[in-house]
Amino acid sequence: MNIGLAALQPYPFERLNTLLLGAPPDDLRSIPLTIGEPQHPPPVTATQLLSEHSALVGKYPTTNGSATLRGAIARWLERRFALMAVDAERQVLPLNGTREGLFALAQTVVTHGRAGAVISPNPFYQIYEGAALLAGSTPHFVNCDHRHGFTPDFSEVTEDQWRACQLLYICTPGNPAGAVLSTSQLQRLITLAQEHDFIIASDECYSEIYPNESDPPPGLLGAAAAMGVQDYRNCLCFHSLSKRSSLPGLRSGFVAGDSRWIERFRRYRTYHGCAMPLHHQVASEWAWSDESHVVENRARYRDKFNAVLPIISEVMTTPVPEAGFYLWPETHIDDEQFARELWRRTGVSVLPGRYLARDTPQGNPGAGRVRIALVAERELCVEAIERLANSLRQGW
């Protein structure tokens, strides 16, 4: 057996189910604000294309994906991040969502058994930790708390730790606080990656949900190009259609960047056996080529934030996210106790922050906070936050 399996911790939602067991709400419709699964209707064009091309399930897809899909992704990257040119053949690889790619990358990059080979933000997407453990390494966590604007405080990482690093996971915009790494912060990491020869895996799956249409979050490849690293050496970015296009079930995304590692990753995934179905590729090509449905999607999230922030801000202290669809408020009591009591009193479920983080010598940066996912339709989100606020006003 892979000994890394024994080190895997229960997934956050497993822990939440155990926490809420036996504490059902009284005569209230439950409203989950826990999992980050977009609930907006999927674009009609995408579902029509899936139906029209369903006969393609009779053919095997290739690991590379179609040339037209890779081309659509490359052109999107150029438009979105003001890149001069992206080589669709050598610098782009379709994935079955970012989750699959972020996990598999560690199996490609990490020397099995090498200590400290993976550095991860804390809190984090649990796939980063699982990928490190099953690649035979133990992740080093860098805390993201209010003292550093909820971005990782990389000043805590020593030179020896950078030298040991083979893979740095970053998430920008971040999960759960929605904090965005600036271009200068990204460029500092690129300089370190080139100095110590590690790979930056930038999880940018929340990058297309932001409040200001004229101010989209920067990305790793754009930061690299702006500093003259036109080959994106040591840089890989991950994007998907789950959040951008409200197509979580399509399982469609991509990795792009350093052609050396794209080729090595392609070789790994050929054996891994995770090529995207052909009819999914057709729908994905359209989704990366069309921006109108994404603008509409952002407007829905913007409307929800505008509706709920004034309500929750009256009873809880919460940072306003720069992007993404989560709130990350402080709790006045233990975060597990808060989540259980809120569920018992209101039927609203939220995720304790400690479930998204790990204990470190500097503490657990998730403790004393909860993650609230504003993924449901506006009316349901407003009802849930009003229940939360009214309950807290009663005092508990």
Secondary structure, 3 states (H helix, E strand, C coil): CCHHHHHCCCCHHHHHHHHHCCCCCCCCCCEECCCCCCCCCCCHHHHHHHHHCHHHHHCCCCCCCCHHHHHHHHHHHHHHHCCCCCCCCCCEEEECHHHHHHHHHHHHHCCCCCCCCEEEEECCCHHHHHHHHHCCCCCEEEECCHHHCCCCCHHHCCHHHHHHCCEEEEECCCCCCCCCCCHHHHHHHHHHHHHHCCEEEEECCCCCCCCCCCCCCCCHHHHHHHCCCCCCCCEEEEEEHHHHCCCHHHCCEEEEECHHHHHHHHHHHHHHCCCCCHHHHHHHHHHHHCCHHHHHHHHHHHHHHHHHHHHHCCCCCCCCCCCCCEECCECCCCHHHHHHHHHHHHCEECEEHHHHCCCECCECCCCCEEEEECCCCHHHHHHHHHHHHHHHHCCC
